[in-house]
Amino acid sequence: MIKEKGVHLAIKVAKKTNRKLIIAGTLNDKKYYKAKIKPHLSKKIRYIGPVGGDRKRRMLANAHCVLVNLG
């Protein structure tokens, strides 16, 4: 997770639309996480860390929307 991937923007949209957001992936920028992500975590907005295998497949299959940044 780095600023350029725009996770903070996904959080903003989730809050504005009152949607649940699960953020998964490797935490690369701890300063960004502490400043822009962690203060917004709640029951509806969660960071779960890296996922793979069956858990990742289940999450993707049950998601309403998937945001992937390839940059």
Secondary structure, DSSP 8 states (H G I E B T S, - for coil): --GGG-HHHHHHHHHHHT--EEEES----HHHIIIIIGGG-SSSEEEEE---HHHHHHHHHH-S-------
